Amino acid sequence: MCQLFVFFLIVQINPCKLQPDYVCMVLTRSVSGHNRSRTLNRGMKLWNLNGMKSKQIKLFIIVIFTACIIWGWDKASRPSVLILHPDSLSLFRPDHTKYLHQHPSAEEDFPSEESLAAPVIRLVDDVHALPPTGSNPVAKQTSEAGNIEEGSALEKKECNYGKGRWIADERRPLYSGLGCKRWLSEGWACRLTQRKEFSYEKFRWQPEGCDMPEFDGPNFLKRMQDKVIAYVGDSLGRQMFQSMMCMVTGGDDKADVVDVGKSTYGFTQPRGAKRPNGWAYHFRSTNTTILYYWSSTLCDLEPLDISNPRTRYAMHLDRAPSFLRENLHRFDVLVLNTGHHWNRGKMNSNKWDMYINGSPNNDRRLALIWKAKNFTIHSIVKWLDNELPHHPKVKVFLRTLSPRHFFNGEWDSGGRCDNNNPLSRGYVVSNDSSEDPDAEGAIKGTRVRLLDITGLSRLRDEGHISKYSINAARGVQDCLHWCLPGIPDTWNEILAAQL
């Protein structure tokens, strides 16, 4: 403000700014005698400002200058609006990772760029100082506070299941890692491998400020009487499906459980494929069906030339898989996930071409893989949100990204996840928002709910399959998939609680 006043005065006082060039020449030229007198008189006239004499101008300048000094002093003495408060939490920022074109299991690729917010967790100096078995620190704090009214308000508030802590629990796991052979893939049953340490099985998740009921298989099936639970996604979705089958059966081969994958849902094993495109099992005792359908990107895939065995496929970013469109009315619970298949190498090897509105994609922005993934997630959530009013019984969940834990390299460059010390990276998730902002943003304002498992899973790097295998072969470590029983059981516990 003062700078403007000063500029104004200079412009007004300096005749060279207001008068023609010949005036400046007269004022600056050295003259003598009568000419000097005439020149000075003319200069004095130019020094008048809107009728004011030089003394008045000087007084005006002094007043403005004094006002500027007072204004500047007052501004400097005011406290800053931005006050930085110390953060009582320690932040752990995961190593950045890269998409790769191959995977040791030929099933999943690893992301080159995890678009996850930095997790906000409280680290512990001594991992052995964990909460005792069965303890509930949140309930204890509420009891000590003695504020019944506040506690009642807390109970009424919808639970944030992604915020809480891991608690040691000797009653875990929920099923035997040596059993459940009908439902559980051998490669994921770490009890069948050469692994010797299984302490990762002995923890349960406790959300902050709310209770999560203990999971009971028979009771859950009764709650799901006459209902269909469908998992649709990649191999991590298949892990969640196998986990649920083991949890509800206790790992036992139940005689009343019937395979209805082919007869009811048309699941088949394509030529050259290692496994079917889905599984479905029906529990006769409760008329409950639990199924899984393979859709690694949640896009509808359509062969461009059905007569050509080497055909390329249209990957419709804005179209839900045909399986969902045809069967949504059958479902009561739908759990979706995607993430780790979104990479250029996977698209090239699978011969996928991006399509939008039935035509090849020409939008350069969607050529970026992560933007194409987010576009697809928003598209399918929007489609579901529009469909759900016609299917009011269906509850849809979008499961957030399962973290990978490669350290000191990638899977093909010495990356490892062979830590056996549970919760060595902390045991508390304190942030209110999800560590998968893409999924959280997609469901905002819709009828689709978030199954937030990213933050709590990131603390459990010891729970991956790692270097262990059935034949004890040395090679690449699997730091993407999880041992079962293990972390995916907790995902299902949270799902059951949200139902």
C-alpha positions in Angstrom: 0.0 0.0 0.0 2.8 2.4 1.0 4.6 1.5 -2.2 1.6 2.7 -4.2 1.6 6.1 -2.4 5.3 6.6 -3.0 5.0 5.7 -6.7 2.0 8.1 -6.9 4.1 10.9 -5.4 7.1 10.3 -7.7 4.9 10.4 -10.7 3.1 13.5 -9.6 6.3 15.4 -8.5 8.6 14.3 -11.3 7.8 16.7 -14.2 9.5 14.4 -16.7 6.7 11.9 -16.2 4.0 14.5 -17.0 5.4 17.1 -19.3 6.7 17.0 -22.8 10.3 16.3 -23.4 11.2 20.0 -24.0 10.1 20.8 -20.4 12.6 18.4 -19.0 15.3 19.8 -21.2 14.6 23.3 -19.9 14.7 22.3 -16.3 17.9 20.4 -16.6 19.8 22.8 -18.9 22.2 25.2 -17.3 21.2 28.8 -18.1 22.1 32.2 -16.8 20.6 35.6 -16.1 17.1 36.3 -17.1 16.7 32.9 -18.7 17.7 31.2 -15.4 15.0 33.2 -13.6 12.4 32.3 -16.1 13.4 28.7 -16.0 13.2 28.5 -12.2 9.8 30.2 -12.2 8.6 27.6 -14.7 10.1 24.8 -12.5 8.3 26.1 -9.4 5.0 25.9 -11.3 5.7 22.3 -12.2 6.4 21.6 -8.5 2.8 22.5 -7.7 0.6 19.4 -7.1 -3.1 20.0 -7.7 -2.7 23.6 -6.5 -0.4 22.8 -3.5 2.9 24.6 -2.9 6.1 22.9 -2.1 5.7 23.2 1.6 2.3 21.6 1.5 3.8 18.8 -0.6 6.6 18.3 1.9 4.1 18.1 4.7 1.9 15.7 2.7 5.0 13.4 2.1 5.9 13.4 5.8 2.4 12.4 6.8 2.3 9.6 4.3 5.8 8.4 5.3 4.8 8.4 9.0 1.6 6.5 8.3 3.6 3.8 6.4 6.0 3.4 9.3 3.1 2.9 11.8 1.3 0.5 9.5 4.5 -1.6 9.0 5.2 -1.8 12.7 1.7 -2.8 13.5 1.8 -5.6 10.9 5.1 -7.0 12.1 3.8 -7.1 15.7 0.8 -9.3 14.8 1.1 -13.1 15.4 1.3 -15.3 12.3 -2.0 -16.9 11.2 -0.4 -20.2 10.5 0.5 -22.0 13.7 2.3 -25.3 13.3 1.5 -27.9 16.0 4.0 -30.7 16.7 2.8 -34.0 15.4 2.7 -36.6 18.1 2.7 -39.5 15.6 5.6 -41.0 13.8 5.1 -41.3 10.1 6.2 -44.3 8.2 6.5 -43.8 4.4 6.7 -47.0 2.5 9.3 -47.6 -0.2 8.2 -46.7 -3.7 7.7 -49.7 -5.9 7.5 -50.3 -9.6 5.2 -52.1 -12.0 6.9 -55.1 -13.6 6.0 -57.1 -16.6 6.2 -60.5 -15.0 5.4 -62.3 -11.8 6.8 -65.5 -10.5 3.4 -67.1 -10.2 2.4 -65.7 -13.6 -0.7 -64.5 -11.9 -0.1 -61.0 -10.5 2.1 -58.1 -11.4 3.4 -55.6 -9.0 2.6 -51.9 -9.2 5.2 -49.5 -10.3 3.7 -46.7 -8.4 1.4 -47.1 -5.4 -0.8 -44.0 -5.3 -1.3 -44.4 -1.6 -1.2 -41.7 1.0 1.6 -42.0 3.5 0.2 -44.2 6.3 -0.1 -42.5 9.7 0.8 -45.0 12.3 2.3 -45.0 15.8 5.6 -46.8 15.9 6.7 -48.7 19.0 10.3 -48.9 20.2 9.7 -52.3 21.8 7.5 -54.6 19.8 7.2 -56.9 22.8 5.3 -54.1 24.7 2.1 -55.0 22.8 -1.3 -55.0 24.4 -2.0 -58.1 26.4 -4.2 -60.9 24.9 -7.8 -60.0 24.7 -7.3 -56.4 26.0 -9.3 -53.5 24.7 -7.4 -50.3 25.2 -10.3 -48.2 23.7 -12.8 -49.6 26.2 -10.4 -49.1 29.0 -9.8 -45.5 28.2 -13.5 -44.9 27.9 -14.1 -46.5 31.3 -11.4 -44.4 32.9 -12.9 -41.3 31.5 -16.2 -42.1 33.0 -18.0 -40.1 30.5 -21.1 -42.1 29.8 -22.7 -39.5 27.6 -19.7 -39.3 25.4 -19.4 -43.0 25.2 -23.0 -43.4 24.1 -22.4 -40.8 21.3 -19.3 -42.8 20.3 -21.3 -46.0 20.0 -23.9 -44.3 17.8 -21.3 -43.1 15.4 -20.5 -45.4 12.4 -17.4 -47.3 13.0 -14.2 -46.6 11.0 -13.0 -50.2 10.8 -9.7 -49.2 9.2 -8.6 -47.2 12.2 -7.5 -49.2 15.3 -4.8 -51.6 16.5 -3.6 -55.1 16.3 -4.0 -57.1 19.6 -2.3 -60.4 20.5 -4.9 -63.2 20.8 -3.9 -66.8 21.5 -7.3 -68.0 20.3 -6.3 -67.4 16.7 -6.2 -68.6 14.0 -9.8 -69.2 13.2 -9.0 -72.5 11.3 -6.1 -74.9 11.0 -3.4 -74.1 8.5 -2.9 -77.8 8.0 -6.5 -78.4 7.1 -9.0 -76.7 4.8 -7.6 -78.6 1.9 -10.8 -78.5 -0.1 -10.9 -74.8 -0.2 -7.3 -73.6 0.3 -4.6 -73.6 -2.4 -1.5 -75.4 -1.2 0.8 -72.6 -2.3 -1.0 -70.2 0.2 -1.1 -72.7 3.1 2.1 -71.7 4.8 1.8 -74.4 7.4 2.5 -76.9 4.5 5.8 -75.1 3.7 9.2 -75.2 5.3 8.3 -72.1 7.4 8.9 -72.5 11.1 7.6 -69.3 12.6 3.8 -68.8 12.8 3.4 -66.0 15.4 1.7 -63.9 12.6 -1.4 -66.0 13.2 -1.9 -64.9 16.8 -3.3 -61.4 16.3 -6.7 -59.9 15.8 -7.7 -56.4 14.7 -9.5 -54.1 17.1 -11.2 -51.0 15.5 -11.0 -47.8 17.6 -14.1 -46.7 19.4 -16.3 -49.6 18.5 -16.5 -53.3 19.0 -16.0 -55.9 16.3 -17.9 -59.2 17.2 -15.9 -62.4 17.2 -16.3 -64.2 14.0 -18.3 -67.5 14.3 -18.7 -69.6 11.2 -22.1 -71.2 11.9 -23.6 -68.0 13.2 -22.4 -66.1 10.1 -24.0 -68.7 7.8 -27.2 -68.3 9.8 -27.0 -64.5 9.3 -26.5 -65.2 5.6 -29.5 -67.5 5.3 -30.8 -67.5 1.7 -28.1 -65.1 0.6 -25.3 -65.0 -2.0 -21.9 -63.6 -1.3 -19.8 -62.8 -4.4 -16.1 -61.8 -4.6 -15.1 -60.3 -7.9 -11.5 -59.3 -8.5 -7.9 -60.5 -8.8 -6.0 -63.3 -7.0 -6.1 -61.3 -3.8 -9.8 -61.4 -4.1 -9.5 -65.1 -4.5 -7.5 -65.3 -1.3 -10.3 -63.5 0.5 -12.8 -66.0 -1.0 -10.7 -69.0 0.1 -10.3 -67.4 3.5 -14.0 -67.1 3.9 -14.7 -70.7 2.9 -12.2 -71.9 5.5 -13.6 -69.5 8.2 -17.3 -70.6 7.8 -16.4 -74.3 7.6 -13.7 -74.3 10.2 -11.5 -76.0 7.6 -13.7 -79.1 7.5 -14.9 -80.7 4.4 -18.6 -80.3 4.9 -20.9 -82.8 3.2 -23.7 -80.3 2.7 -21.5 -77.9 0.6 -22.1 -78.4 -3.1 -20.1 -77.1 -6.0 -22.5 -75.0 -8.2 -19.9 -73.0 -10.2 -20.5 -74.6 -13.5 -24.2 -75.5 -13.2 -25.4 -72.2 -11.8 -22.9 -69.6 -12.9 -21.3 -71.1 -16.0 -17.8 -71.2 -14.6 -15.4 -73.1 -16.8 -11.7 -73.6 -17.2 -10.7 -72.0 -20.5 -8.3 -73.9 -22.8 -4.7 -73.4 -21.7 -5.7 -71.8 -18.4 -4.4 -73.1 -15.0 -7.7 -72.7 -13.2 -11.4 -72.0 -13.8 -12.6 -68.4 -14.2 -14.6 -68.8 -10.9 -15.8 -71.0 -8.1 -19.2 -71.2 -6.4 -20.2 -73.3 -3.4 -23.7 -73.7 -2.0 -24.4 -74.5 1.7 -27.6 -76.6 1.7 -28.2 -76.1 5.5 -28.6 -72.4 5.2 -29.2 -71.9 1.4 -26.1 -69.7 1.3 -23.8 -69.4 -1.7 -20.3 -68.1 -1.6 -18.6 -67.5 -5.0 -15.6 -65.9 -6.6 -15.2 -64.6 -10.2 -11.9 -63.7 -11.8 -11.9 -60.1 -13.0 -8.4 -58.6 -12.4 -9.2 -55.1 -13.7 -13.0 -55.0 -13.2 -13.3 -54.1 -16.9 -15.4 -55.9 -19.5 -13.1 -57.9 -21.9 -14.4 -58.6 -25.4 -12.5 -60.4 -28.1 -12.1 -58.3 -31.2 -12.0 -61.4 -33.5 -13.7 -64.4 -31.9 -12.6 -66.6 -34.7 -8.9 -65.8 -34.2 -7.2 -67.7 -31.3 -4.6 -64.9 -31.1 -7.1 -62.1 -31.1 -6.7 -58.9 -29.2 -9.3 -57.9 -26.6 -11.2 -54.7 -26.1 -10.7 -53.6 -22.5 -13.8 -51.5 -21.9 -12.8 -49.0 -19.2 -16.4 -47.7 -18.8 -18.2 -51.1 -18.8 -18.7 -53.5 -16.0 -17.8 -57.2 -16.7 -20.6 -59.1 -18.3 -20.7 -61.4 -15.3 -21.7 -58.6 -13.0 -24.3 -57.2 -15.5 -25.9 -60.6 -15.8 -25.8 -61.7 -12.2 -26.1 -58.6 -10.0 -29.7 -59.4 -9.3 -28.7 -62.7 -7.7 -26.3 -61.2 -5.2 -26.9 -60.0 -1.7 -23.2 -59.1 -0.9 -20.7 -58.1 -3.5 -17.0 -57.4 -2.8 -14.9 -55.9 -5.5 -11.1 -55.3 -5.8 -8.5 -54.4 -8.3 -5.1 -52.8 -8.5 -2.1 -55.0 -9.1 -2.9 -55.9 -12.7 -2.9 -52.4 -13.9 0.5 -52.2 -15.7 1.6 -51.8 -19.3 3.3 -55.2 -19.3 0.2 -57.1 -18.3 -1.9 -55.2 -21.0 0.7 -56.1 -23.7 1.0 -59.8 -22.7 -2.8 -60.2 -22.4 -3.4 -58.2 -25.7 -5.7 -55.7 -24.0 -6.6 -52.5 -25.9 -8.3 -49.7 -24.0 -11.8 -48.9 -25.2 -14.3 -46.1 -24.2 -17.8 -45.8 -25.5 -17.3 -48.8 -27.6 -14.3 -47.3 -29.5 -10.5 -47.3 -29.1 -9.4 -44.8 -26.5 -8.0 -41.6 -27.9 -7.7 -39.7 -24.7 -4.0 -39.3 -24.0 -4.7 -38.7 -20.3 -6.0 -42.3 -19.9 -2.9 -43.7 -21.6 -1.4 -43.3 -18.1 -2.1 -46.6 -16.4 -3.0 -45.2 -13.0 -5.5 -42.7 -14.5 -7.1 -45.5 -16.5 -7.4 -47.6 -13.4 -9.0 -44.7 -11.5 -11.3 -44.0 -14.4 -12.4 -47.6 -14.4 -13.0 -47.7 -10.6 -15.1 -44.6 -10.8 -17.0 -46.0 -13.8 -18.0 -49.3 -12.1 -18.9 -47.6 -8.9 -21.1 -45.1 -10.8 -22.8 -47.9 -12.7 -23.4 -49.8 -9.4 -24.8 -46.7 -7.7 -27.3 -46.3 -10.5 -28.2 -50.0 -10.4 -28.6 -50.4 -6.7 -32.0 -48.7 -6.4 -33.3 -51.5 -8.7 -31.7 -54.1 -6.4 -32.2 -52.8 -2.9 -31.1 -56.0 -1.2 -27.6 -55.9 -2.6 -24.8 -54.5 -0.4 -21.7 -53.6 -2.4 -18.2 -53.1 -1.0 -15.1 -51.8 -2.8 -12.1 -53.3 -1.0 -9.0 -51.0 -0.9 -5.6 -52.0 -2.2 -3.6 -54.8 -0.5 -0.1 -53.5 0.1 3.0 -55.3 -1.1 6.2 -55.4 1.0 9.3 -55.7 -1.2 12.4 -54.3 0.6 15.9 -53.8 -0.7 14.9 -54.4 -4.3 12.1 -55.7 -6.5 11.0 -59.3 -6.9 13.5 -59.9 -9.6 16.4 -57.9 -8.1 16.7 -59.4 -4.6 13.6 -57.8 -3.0 12.7 -59.6 0.2 10.0 -59.8 2.8 11.5 -62.4 5.2 10.8 -60.5 8.4 9.4 -62.9 11.0 9.0 -60.4 13.8 5.2 -59.5 14.1 4.3 -55.8 14.1 7.9 -54.6 14.0 6.7 -51.6 12.1 4.0 -50.6 14.6 0.6 -51.9 15.6 -1.7 -48.8 15.5 -3.4 -47.1 12.5 -4.3 -43.6 13.6 -5.4 -41.8 10.5 -9.1 -41.3 9.8 -8.9 -41.5 6.1 -8.0 -44.5 4.0 -4.5 -45.1 2.7 -6.1 -45.9 -0.6 -7.4 -42.4 -1.6 -8.4 -43.6 -5.1 -10.9 -46.2 -3.7 -12.1 -43.8 -1.0 -12.7 -41.0 -3.5 -14.5 -43.3 -5.9 -17.2 -44.4 -3.4 -17.8 -41.0 -1.9 -21.4 -39.9 -2.2 -22.5 -43.3 -3.5 -24.3 -46.4 -2.1 -21.1 -48.4 -2.5 -19.3 -48.9 0.8 -15.6 -49.0 1.5 -13.8 -52.1 2.9 -10.7 -50.4 4.1 -7.9 -52.9 4.7 -4.8 -51.0 3.4 -3.5 -49.4 6.5 -3.9 -52.3 8.9 -2.4 -54.7 6.3 0.6 -52.5 5.8 1.7 -53.2 9.3 1.8 -56.9 8.7 4.8 -57.5 6.4 5.7 -60.7 8.2 2.4 -62.3 7.0 3.4 -62.7 3.3 4.3 -66.0 1.7 7.8 -64.7 1.3 10.5 -67.2 0.5 8.6 -70.3 1.6 7.2 -72.9 -0.6 6.0 -76.5 -0.4 9.1 -78.0 -2.1 11.5 -75.6 -0.3 12.8 -74.3 -3.6 14.9 -71.2 -3.6 13.9 -68.3 -5.8 11.8 -65.2 -6.0 10.0 -64.1 -2.9 6.3 -63.6 -2.9 5.7 -60.3 -1.1 2.3 -59.7 -2.6 0.1 -62.7 -1.5 -0.5 -63.6 2.1 -0.2 -66.8 4.1 -3.5 -68.4 5.0 -4.7 -68.5 7.7 -3.6 -64.9 8.0 -4.3 -61.3 7.1 -7.2 -61.9 4.6 -9.1 -63.5 7.5 -9.2 -60.1 9.1 -10.5 -58.6 5.9 -13.4 -61.0 6.1 -14.0 -60.3 9.8 -14.3 -56.6 9.0 -16.7 -57.4 6.1 -18.8 -59.6 8.4 -18.9 -56.7 11.0 -20.0 -54.2 8.3 -22.8 -56.5 7.3 
